[in-house]
Amino acid sequence: MKAPIEHWPVHLIARDDHAEKAVSPPAGSLPENLAQIYDAHFDFVWRSARRLGVSETSADDVTQDVFMIVHRRIANYDGRAPMQAWIFGILVRVVHDHRRSFRRKGARNVPFEQDVARHVGVAPGPTPIEQAERAEHVRLLDKLLGELDEDKRTLLILSELEEWTLREIAEYFGSNTNTIHSRLRAAKRAFEQAYVRAQAGKEMLP
Amino acid sequence: MSKRPTEPDDWSSASETLFRAARTDYAPRAADRERVRNALAQRLADASNAPVTDAGSLLPAASTSSVALSTLVKFGLGVVVVMAGVFAFMRAGDSPKRIDSRLSDPAGVEGARTPEHVPSEPVAPPRAAAEAPSAQASASKVEGEGAQTFREPLRDGASRGRANERPSTRVGRARESAAAQKYATAHAMPRRAAMDGSAARVAARDAEESNEREPADGATASRDPASALASGRTDAEPARSDAEKAESSSAARAAASGDEAAADPAAVAKTDESHRAVANAELDASDPRAELMFVRRIQAALLDAKPRRVLALCAEHEKRWPRGTFVEEREGLRAIASCQSDARDAAARASQYFTAYPRGPLAPRVRAACAPQLKAAASGPRKPVSGAGDTR
């Protein structure tokens, strides 16, 4: 089934000389269909990228890449899974490629402390102590999630941070809810182990 | 719709609080949103303008891609056909040789399956071998029905494979199960026994208590010998290392010589309760919190300047949690204790720690504690220490 023209990628639409002026977006604006998706899912993509370990300096590039792919592949979206799950699948692959290219180039992320400090500096917190506590929470959670493998990390992000239901997660992974349940339990156990270990390490520091 | 599960066993309240607090983190700012939007629009504009020169360019692009696709498909099909041909050739060339060897020496084939490969359960002889005498008698029918009779079980690659693999597989299984039993006897059984509740659990707990209580209440032991006897110290004795015994006895002597904290009955009772709680928690070897409590004991022993006890506890931890959560901490504490006691292998322990965990949280402490040993090891081989044992 052919997708309606408003779902076509821009470069295909723009090939029609007569339609080019009408369809091509003005500078600084997005096509209407992409703009709607962008407005609805930008926050989700951004914070999920950050939670998947992308630094703030790289979050721009990763988010742009995700929406570029969304724009290219929107004709392939069949609507069986929620749009958010579909976009999250794209995001996971983009983050994976991003990490690989970082490793290959030997590039280094911005030091995490600076990253967190910049983030927490604008976070709502009435007192500096609360801001510091929050920064500590963010740092600890990121560190512990970073110790898990990608699968467990994704599960915990979707379940505990994005609060997806088991069924939604199962649809995303193409699995059944019982399997997701047991995998989620394993992920929680792994996180708990990492948490206990981090606490003990803190106590043992001189 | 099923909701997210909440099993208290998997999830401590601290972890849950951590996640709950983080749900609002990493929200983008309005500036982020606008910046990415503008950059995205720019990229889209570039992508739509750059490659398109005229309307006719779509056709060559499509034809080029279709040519590439067809080439790829042809290449893939060619590879598949060649592989299939090679496979068929190998199978066709393989069968007659085996038939010939079987026909010429059926006993040899059987000899290859002597009962020493399968001592307990010999494999039933294949039909080909059973019918070999009749085949030899009617050699003229080898290419006829007889050949079919012999070829039938051999052409069936699956059945041939099974017949050949079965003995070795069973032997392998038998060896595997024997090794697994041996391993379980050596490692897992004590832990299982400790986790099983009932008498073994009580005995292990009492042994732990007696281990813990002995340094502090040597006087108590002398006051109440019955409780000491009932505490299962005799059972626990083999599990304790010599170093730990020496530590305990020295501590007991110190307590008997007038240690006020140890002589105070309230303090002793309080210590007993805490140690009992520790022992109860430690029985669950799969719980990282139990392991954490044990590691805290090692840490406390190090703070008390008892490096030998640290080494003994580290050895015990290694037995109980060979792949535990706190292996890194254990090795760090062990390296520090080795250096503090000036053990012979102190430098080696420290080097091993730095090799395995170059950025470990205990690395600065290990480096500080083991500086003389590492310096001596770097300058030259250490002279052998007179006397046996790791420590002097």
Boltz contact constraints between the chains, C-beta under 6 A:
constraints:
  - contact:
      token1: [A, 10]
      token2: [B, 44]
      max_distance: 6.0
  - contact:
      token1: [A, 10]
      token2: [B, 48]
      max_distance: 6.0
  - contact:
      token1: [A, 11]
      token2: [B, 48]
      max_distance: 6.0
  - contact:
      token1: [A, 14]
      token2: [B, 48]
      max_distance: 6.0
  - contact:
      token1: [A, 15]
      token2: [B, 52]
      max_distance: 6.0
  - contact:
      token1: [A, 15]
      token2: [B, 55]
      max_distance: 6.0
  - contact:
      token1: [A, 15]
      token2: [B, 58]
      max_distance: 6.0
  - contact:
      token1: [A, 28]
      token2: [B, 38]
      max_distance: 6.0
  - contact:
      token1: [A, 28]
      token2: [B, 41]
      max_distance: 6.0
  - contact:
      token1: [A, 29]
      token2: [B, 41]
      max_distance: 6.0
  - contact:
      token1: [A, 30]
      token2: [B, 41]
      max_distance: 6.0
  - contact:
      token1: [A, 42]
      token2: [B, 33]
      max_distance: 6.0
  - contact:
      token1: [A, 43]
      token2: [B, 28]
      max_distance: 6.0
  - contact:
      token1: [A, 46]
      token2: [B, 28]
      max_distance: 6.0
  - contact:
      token1: [A, 47]
      token2: [B, 26]
      max_distance: 6.0
  - contact:
      token1: [A, 50]
      token2: [B, 26]
      max_distance: 6.0
  - contact:
      token1: [A, 60]
      token2: [B, 36]
      max_distance: 6.0
  - contact:
      token1: [A, 63]
      token2: [B, 36]
      max_distance: 6.0
  - contact:
      token1: [A, 64]
      token2: [B, 36]
      max_distance: 6.0
  - contact:
      token1: [A, 64]
      token2: [B, 39]
      max_distance: 6.0
  - contact:
      token1: [A, 64]
      token2: [B, 40]
      max_distance: 6.0
  - contact:
      token1: [A, 67]
      token2: [B, 40]
      max_distance: 6.0
  - contact:
      token1: [A, 137]
      token2: [B, 21]
      max_distance: 6.0
  - contact:
      token1: [A, 138]
      token2: [B, 25]
      max_distance: 6.0
  - contact:
      token1: [A, 141]
      token2: [B, 18]
      max_distance: 6.0
  - contact:
      token1: [A, 141]
      token2: [B, 22]
      max_distance: 6.0
  - contact:
      token1: [A, 159]
      token2: [B, 4]
      max_distance: 6.0
  - contact:
      token1: [A, 160]
      token2: [B, 19]
      max_distance: 6.0
  - contact:
      token1: [A, 161]
      token2: [B, 23]
      max_distance: 6.0
  - contact:
      token1: [A, 165]
      token2: [B, 1]
      max_distance: 6.0
  - contact:
      token1: [A, 166]
      token2: [B, 2]
      max_distance: 6.0
  - contact:
      token1: [A, 167]
      token2: [B, 1]
      max_distance: 6.0
  - contact:
      token1: [A, 177]
      token2: [B, 2]
      max_distance: 6.0
  - contact:
      token1: [A, 181]
      token2: [B, 5]
      max_distance: 6.0
  - contact:
      token1: [A, 185]
      token2: [B, 10]
      max_distance: 6.0
  - contact:
      token1: [A, 188]
      token2: [B, 10]
      max_distance: 6.0
  - contact:
      token1: [A, 188]
      token2: [B, 11]
      max_distance: 6.0
  - contact:
      token1: [A, 189]
      token2: [B, 10]
      max_distance: 6.0
  - contact:
      token1: [A, 192]
      token2: [B, 12]
      max_distance: 6.0
  - contact:
      token1: [A, 192]
      token2: [B, 15]
      max_distance: 6.0
  - contact:
      token1: [A, 193]
      token2: [B, 288]
      max_distance: 6.0
  - contact:
      token1: [A, 193]
      token2: [B, 325]
      max_distance: 6.0
  - contact:
      token1: [A, 195]
      token2: [B, 15]
      max_distance: 6.0
  - contact:
      token1: [A, 196]
      token2: [B, 288]
      max_distance: 6.0
  - contact:
      token1: [A, 196]
      token2: [B, 292]
      max_distance: 6.0
  - contact:
      token1: [A, 197]
      token2: [B, 325]
      max_distance: 6.0
  - contact:
      token1: [A, 200]
      token2: [B, 292]
      max_distance: 6.0
  - contact:
      token1: [A, 201]
      token2: [B, 361]
      max_distance: 6.0
  - contact:
      token1: [A, 205]
      token2: [B, 361]
      max_distance: 6.0
  - contact:
      token1: [A, 206]
      token2: [B, 365]
      max_distance: 6.0
